[in-house]
Amino acid sequence: MQVSSSVTNQARRAQIVEAAIGVIAESGYRVATFQNIARAAGVKSTRTISYHFANKDDLIEAAVAHIYHLIGTHMESAAHHRSSSPTSALEGYIRTAVGLTKEHRAAMSALMTIMLEHHPAEGDEVYGDAQETHVVSEVERILVEGQEAGEFESFDTTIMATTIQRSVDGLPFMLRTRPDLDLDHYADELVSTFRRAVGAGPERTSSP
């Protein structure tokens, strides 16, 4: 009986987290009250949310953890950027990163909104120096390998890596004003642009 109850509680908790992400993505952070989240989750009372989460900060923390798990799973499961060629690796990384927003659009939109508007009482940042270093270092590793292999021209790899990362990080914001944006075309254009920028040539391959 305890096992069944635990599974039920985990399922309800996950349901509430998904509802919170959906409300934030669709209506904004300030609209994500317990009342609105309860309505979206299909639960009868905000007391159900309070049973699982101490306060809004606690719920948002769980939502962010869930989104980071989605990001990690997506990036790890996509082997495109683990190529023997730095040029192919760069293309694979860009397509994988754009595909993340394509596959988890609501979650990525919610994450961007939370980063801008969520200010927890304890002051813990949703996205800080550690996260920035991690995401940029993967791109920079590809760029350094490309220069060492003679495939890429000489440039500041940190600046280029940050520029590439920002072009995919900002996609959820772009989708707010252009919700019908063709993300495959967007990936094609980024690949072509950054191939030229690193000196790998303008050729592009078809979307996988």
Buried (B, 14 or more C-beta within 10 A) or exposed (E): EEEEEEEEEEEBBBBBBBBBBBBBBEEEBEEBEBEBBBBBBEBEEBEBBBBBBEEBBBBBBBBBEBBBEBBEEBBEEBEBBEBEBBBBBBBBBBBBBBBBBBEBBBBBBBBBBBBEBBEBEEEEEBBEEEEEEEBBEBBBBBBBBBBEEEBBEEEEBBEBBBBBBEBBBEBBBBBEEEEEEEBBEBBBBBBBBBBEBBBBEEEBEEEE
